[in-house]
Every structure is written in C-alpha cells, then in structure tokens.
Amino acid sequence: MAGIAGIQGADNGELDNIIERIKHRGQHETWIQQVGELNLACCELNVGGESKDGSHHTCAEKRAVVLDGRIYNSENSNSTDAENLLQFYDKFGSQFAKKLDGDFACAIADRGKLILARDAVGVRPLYYGHSDGKLCFASEAKGLLDIVDDVKEFPPGYVYSCELGFQKYAPEAVKTPDFESPQQAKKVLVQLLEEAVERRMKDDAVGGIFLSGGLDSSIVACIAKEIKPDIEAFTVSLEDGQDLPLAQDVTNWLGMKHNVYIFTERDINEILPQAIYHMESFEESCVHGALANFLASRFASQYTNCVLTGEGADEFLGGYDGQFRQAKNQEEVAGVMGKLINIAHNTALQRLDRLAAAYSIEARTPFLDSKVVDFCLKIPLDCKIHGPEQAGKWILRQGFHDRLPKHIIYQTKRFFAQGSGVAGIMRTIAERYVSSSELFEHNLIESNPRLSSIEELYYYRIFKERFSQPTSDRLVGRWDPFRPDFFVR
C-alpha cells in the first residue's frame, strides 16, 4: 500500500502538504521525484515478508511511476510492482491499464506527459482537481482540500492523459473458463478463490485475517489456514455482538489463533470523529461499518500491517439479501446487483481502504481478484440467488459446504456493524444530539444532501467539521440502490 500524489506544474510547497495529509498510508518511506514540469510523490508502506522496499515507485530515463496497490502479472518476476507497471506502459502505451492484473491507482510521468489510471473495480482510491490551472492528484480527498478548486473522484476503469482525456477501458489481463453446469461453475469458483488467496499470500506479508464470522471472511480464513497454518484472526465486537460466537466457532473449527477485542460505547464515542474523517463519508451504513473497521485496524496494527478480508463477495455473488428481496422481478434484481457493484468503490471499498489505511494496514481482497471478478460476472443470477427462499451466494455456499460448519455456511447476511453490535446502539447515541424535526428541516433545504435518518444527520454534522467545502458532499457515495437519489451527487 502507498499514498500517491502529484502536481502537473510548478510545486510551490503544495506537494509536501498533500503527502503529509495522507502519510498514514505509508509511513516507512517518502519519495519525491521531478520529471520536467511534473512532480510525483509516494509515501510507502513496507508490509514485510518478501516485499521489497521501493515497490511502489520507480524512475528511469525521464519517466517515473508512483503506484498504490499490487500488480499480480509481470513482465519480469524480479521487478517490483512499479517497475512491472512501467514495463507494461512501455509495451502497450496508453492501453497498459487493460493489461494489468491487480488492484491499482497509479501515475506515470513520461517526458512531460502525465498519465493516471485506476483499476476497474476501484479497489484503490484516487482523486484529482485543479489549482491555478495545475492538475493535482492524491490517494485521498483530504490531501487536496483547500489546495485545489474542486476535488473530484477519479473514476474506476479509466485512464487519463492531457492529450487523450478520460478513456474507459475493458480489462483484458485475465481469461477465465466457461462452464456447462452449476456444478462445474462451483468447482471453478473454488479453484479461483484458492488461487486468489495464495497469490495475495505469496510474499509472506499477510499476518492475519479480519474475521467477522460471516460466510465470506470465514471462507478466506479457511483457505488461508491451509496455506499458512499459523495465520491469526482478528475480531472486534461489543460484548453481546452476534459475530463473536460465530467467529469463535470458525477459529475453533480451523484451529486458528483468535485475537479478540471487546469494545464499548465509550470506544465508539472516542473514535467516531476520527473514523468519519478518515473515511471521508457520512453515509449511514458506511459509518456503521467504519467504526468496526477502524477498531479492527487499530487492534490488528499491534500484530501486523497486512491482512486478508472477505470484502467483495456480496456485490459480485448476490449477498445483500435485504436489497434483493425488495426487487419485484429478476430484471430488477440484476439491476440492483449492477448498481451495488458500480457504487462499491466509494461505499464498502472506500470504507475498507480508508479505515485500514488509517493505521497503516494494507487490506487484501481475494474476492476482488481479477479472475474471480471476471468469472463471477459469467455466473447466472439464479446460481447466485437461488431457490424458493432466494438464498444469496448460493454457489459459494455450495462450493465450501463441506469445509466449514453448516451454521456458518448457511447463515443469513448480516452487515458488519450489525454483527459487531455497532448498529444497535448508534441510534441511541444520535438521539442525544439530533431530533426528528431537525432532520425534517435539513431535508427541506434544496442545497443539502437528502439524509435518511437522524443518525445520518449526526454523522453529517461531524463530517462538515472537517470537510466544510460544499464540493465535499458530492464525493460521498449513497449506498441504498432504492433511494430516489442513489446516483445524484
């Protein structure tokens, strides 16, 4: 993981300011390089294991690269990720991004030209804006506030250059097999997930797993334990949270060391402003999850700075039962799934990235592996949401039904915040500070973002204490696909 930043034009001290605001993303090294009128910077996290220092930046022959993320295909196995990216650029020019297998946000300076790119799912973040005509970019929006005129999110699946503008690309880096039956598809999915976990553990940097006790993180734990028998799990929960007994069942079944942190309402009140600041969002469900993610990251940082997570399975395999059950027909279900995939980069994935980065932890996501994603998009909807009960993630459950306890495999979906217990007490906390009439009055003002609850108004007020610029509101993703203003920002 790294924080990246840059300025296309003269640097009058802004770059140091930007990189200082995102320094938590990589506290081991800060690298700054000028290439003509381009100024690039990278603050890098060394995750340990066999990971090389300087993996996220390189400079050669009046060209330079800064990279946040990981590249899993390579032109040269002895090269760093940044060096491999530059080799792909040399070979494919502006088409390089579609050839990359990995999760990435990157910038290339090439003899006065600036090229920016972001992975198709949006696992790694990137923002940009202009200051006195100069293009500036950074890994997090907070890096650009008060420096650029209008912060914008760089869209996933695009490459940008001044000459060509924004160009959308279709990934071509991986090919996955077709299949003739659900049984065959199940076997391929399991194999691809096993390979995805192994690929993310190859450098021996992964020190643990964020384990909620839900289906997805339990499957990742199951695979990871087979690869690295001494890997550990990290769970955070209120004392009476639903997740904790399930996570304990998983670790007992797998024989895995289980590190548990029991938090209190006092912890929540203490970290809430910090979590909202780091996440750069006030969206209700995202803030709920952010509190659990923030505490999990703080806890795990005492042991490791690289973890595996189960993020991404719900979006690509039909896990959000509550949303799909609101749909009237299969076409609408498919539409909901598509919307949830499209918005994940600034809801669930933004939450995961920012709250892990807050404590200099790199979170790796096997379910968002390029091959896994490509194959999941081929799987028919009725293999994901299946049967009279419309059970989500059916094919995933079938693939691992004999490798974990049955009550883990066939449990219903719980949001991270519900399982940890956070969601249950946040309304009570919010009601101490916000009334229903205040929410009603807020939503009457046309220029205000429409908020769904007094909790969200409580979070919004905290958000505005750090992000007072009106443009900051437009960067916040709205999660619920049935909101009338789902795509209005």
Secondary structure, 3 states (H helix, E strand, C coil): CEEEEEEECCCCCHHHHHHHHCHHHCCCEEEEEEECCEEEEEEECCCCCCCCCCCCEEEECCEEEEEEEEECCCCCCCCCHHHHHHHHHHHHHHHHHHHCCEEEEEEEEECCEEEEEECCCCCCCCEEEEECCEEEEECCHHHCCCCCCCCEECCCCEEEECCCEEEECCCCCCCCCCCCCHHHHHHHHHHHHHHHHHHHHCCCCCCEEECCCCHHHHHHHHHHHHHCCCCEEEEEECCCCCHHHHHHHHHHHHCCEEEEEECCHHHHHHHHHHHHHHHCCCCHHHHHHHHHHHHHHHHHCCCCCEEECCCCHHHHHCCCHHHHCCCCCHHHHHHHHHHHHHHHHHCHHHHHHHHHHCCCCEEECHHHCHHHHHHHCCCCHHHHCECCCCECCHHHHHHCCCCCCHHHHCCCCCCHHHHHCHHHHHHHHHHCCCCHHHHHHHHHCCCCCCCCCHHHHHHHHHHHHHCCCHHHHCCCCCCCCCCCCCCCC
